[in-house]
Amino acid sequence: MGPAERSVEEAEAVAAHRATAWTDGTIIEKDLPSPTTVRLRMHVARRDGHRPGQHYLIRLRAPDGYTAQRPYSLASDPDDPLLEFLVERQPDGEVSEFLADVAEVGDVLELRGPIGRWFTWDSGTPALCLVGGTGVVPAVAMARTARRLGRAELVRIAAMGRTPAQLPYAAELERLGATLAFTRHDTPERGAGPFTPEEIDPLLAGAETFFVCGSARFAAYAETLLLDLGVDPRSIRVERFGASTGDEVDPTS
Ligand SMILES: Cc1cc2nc3c(=O)[nH]c(=O)nc-3n(C[C@H](O)[C@H](O)[C@H](O)COP(=O)(O)OP(=O)(O)OC[C@H]3O[C@@H](n4cnc5c(N)ncnc54)[C@H](O)[C@@H]3O)c2cc1C
């Protein structure tokens, strides 16, 4: 029975199996959008569509069998024939340094996914993404999907980084009409510093789901900001990317 003939239950069972099975992904494109980030576009032979907001595990395997795996969000629209990842190189980072400095086009890496149900956009509900640093990645997937569907207005993004050069996808986010804040860079519209409640308040109108993503410290800041503005906590979905460098929220500003 082919995919077109599968019932919804069967299709879900197949997708669940693939999400728990490791598969090979080939690096088709690799570039370094900034000195500290790498963008990988990978081909996976057999995959089911993902939902915007989901992530994959990338596993590295040394010749002696030692393995290390980390989760990485997808930046790509589910219709994109390739999976796109944007990874920030962490100092002494076991996996991110390898992906940035060693991995090459043509290399095959082990992948498992797509993973994540809670932090996904359903492609129909008006949403606001409040994201910091590499936390922009799942928001980019949501915005690309909304644009393809001709419903760009459904996904609003407020993104924060240190400087335009250090914020992944800054140019694309600007084209998408995102509200941007830089903690260490003045723009004509605003001084340097984290988002203020006055900047976020006008973005709340009509939004039904709120996606917060970034370092633990950024997530705490953004979630508090939304709660202080009266957003229902049941409508807030948070994804934390790991150790906090504190870069996305400058406490001195
Ligand atoms: C659901 C999910 C999705 C994620 N998506 C992305 C993504 O799209 N892009 C991306 O770049 N990362 C993402 N991450 C973070 C990623 O999984 C790794 O934690 C990160 O790449 C560091 O792994 P590493 O092996 O290089 O560093 P490690 O060897 O694990 O750690 C090296 C050093 O870096 C510090 N460190 C680890 N992670 C971070 C971090 N996120 N920020 C600051 N310091 C850190 C550690 O404390 C340690 O000092 C995601 C995490 C989660 C949970």
The ligand as a Tripos MOL2 file, in Angstrom:
@<TRIPOS>MOLECULE
LIG
   53    58     1     0     0
SMALL
NO_CHARGES

@<TRIPOS>ATOM
      1 C1         14.9020   21.5170   21.1340 C.3       1 LIG1
      2 C2         16.2620   22.1630   20.9100 C.ar      1 LIG1
      3 C3         16.5360   22.7480   19.6790 C.ar      1 LIG1
      4 C4         17.7840   23.3530   19.4660 C.ar      1 LIG1
      5 N1         18.0080   23.9680   18.2610 N.ar      1 LIG1
      6 C5         19.1910   24.6010   18.0550 C.ar      1 LIG1
      7 C6         19.4210   25.2960   16.8250 C.ar      1 LIG1
      8 O1         18.5620   25.3640   15.9260 O.2       1 LIG1
      9 N2         20.6320   25.9010   16.6640 N.ar      1 LIG1
     10 C7         21.6120   25.8500   17.6360 C.ar      1 LIG1
     11 O2         22.7000   26.4120   17.4200 O.2       1 LIG1
     12 N3         21.3930   25.2120   18.8000 N.ar      1 LIG1
     13 C8         20.2290   24.5710   19.0320 C.ar      1 LIG1
     14 N4         20.0280   23.8990   20.2060 N.ar      1 LIG1
     15 C9         21.1720   23.7380   21.1310 C.3       1 LIG1
     16 C10        22.0040   22.4990   20.6990 C.3       1 LIG1
     17 O3         21.2290   21.3240   20.8920 O.3       1 LIG1
     18 C11        23.3100   22.3130   21.5010 C.3       1 LIG1
     19 O4         23.0280   22.3990   22.8830 O.3       1 LIG1
     20 C12        24.3910   23.3150   21.1330 C.3       1 LIG1
     21 O5         24.6960   23.2570   19.7390 O.3       1 LIG1
     22 C13        25.6800   23.0380   21.9280 C.3       1 LIG1
     23 O6         26.1230   21.7220   21.6600 O.3       1 LIG1
     24 P1         27.6850   21.4190   21.6130 P.3       1 LIG1
     25 O7         27.8370   19.9420   21.5610 O.co2     1 LIG1
     26 O8         28.3460   22.2170   20.5540 O.co2     1 LIG1
     27 O9         28.2120   21.9980   22.9960 O.3       1 LIG1
     28 P2         28.5120   21.1630   24.3440 P.3       1 LIG1
     29 O10        29.7350   20.3380   24.1250 O.co2     1 LIG1
     30 O11        27.2640   20.4670   24.7760 O.co2     1 LIG1
     31 O12        28.7980   22.3540   25.3530 O.3       1 LIG1
     32 C14        29.9750   23.2000   25.1750 C.3       1 LIG1
     33 C15        29.8420   24.4600   25.9960 C.3       1 LIG1
     34 O13        28.8040   25.2990   25.4490 O.3       1 LIG1
     35 C16        27.8180   25.5660   26.4380 C.3       1 LIG1
     36 N5         26.5390   25.5170   25.7090 N.ar      1 LIG1
     37 C17        25.9090   24.4110   25.2790 C.ar      1 LIG1
     38 N6         24.7620   24.7510   24.6170 N.ar      1 LIG1
     39 C18        24.6940   26.0920   24.6460 C.ar      1 LIG1
     40 C19        23.7690   27.0410   24.1250 C.ar      1 LIG1
     41 N7         22.6620   26.6640   23.4240 N.pl3     1 LIG1
     42 N8         24.0320   28.3520   24.3410 N.ar      1 LIG1
     43 C20        25.1260   28.7470   25.0080 C.ar      1 LIG1
     44 N9         26.0400   27.9040   25.5220 N.ar      1 LIG1
     45 C21        25.8290   26.5920   25.3370 C.ar      1 LIG1
     46 C22        27.9400   24.4680   27.4590 C.3       1 LIG1
     47 O14        27.5050   24.8900   28.7130 O.3       1 LIG1
     48 C23        29.4370   24.2060   27.4300 C.3       1 LIG1
     49 O15        30.1260   25.1410   28.2380 O.3       1 LIG1
     50 C24        18.7900   23.3270   20.4610 C.ar      1 LIG1
     51 C25        18.4820   22.7400   21.7040 C.ar      1 LIG1
     52 C26        17.2500   22.1890   21.9340 C.ar      1 LIG1
     53 C27        16.9510   21.5790   23.2950 C.3       1 LIG1
@<TRIPOS>BOND
     1     1     2 1
     2     2     3 ar
     3     2    52 ar
     4     3     4 ar
     5     4     5 ar
     6     4    50 ar
     7     5     6 ar
     8     6     7 ar
     9     6    13 1
    10     7     8 2
    11     7     9 ar
    12     9    10 ar
    13    10    11 2
    14    10    12 ar
    15    12    13 ar
    16    13    14 ar
    17    14    15 1
    18    14    50 ar
    19    15    16 1
    20    16    17 1
    21    16    18 1
    22    18    19 1
    23    18    20 1
    24    20    21 1
    25    20    22 1
    26    22    23 1
    27    23    24 1
    28    24    25 2
    29    24    26 1
    30    24    27 1
    31    27    28 1
    32    28    29 2
    33    28    30 1
    34    28    31 1
    35    31    32 1
    36    32    33 1
    37    33    34 1
    38    33    48 1
    39    34    35 1
    40    35    36 1
    41    35    46 1
    42    36    37 ar
    43    36    45 ar
    44    37    38 ar
    45    38    39 ar
    46    39    40 ar
    47    39    45 ar
    48    40    41 1
    49    40    42 ar
    50    42    43 ar
    51    43    44 ar
    52    44    45 ar
    53    46    47 1
    54    46    48 1
    55    48    49 1
    56    50    51 ar
    57    51    52 ar
    58    52    53 1
@<TRIPOS>SUBSTRUCTURE
     1 LIG1         1 GROUP 0 **** ****
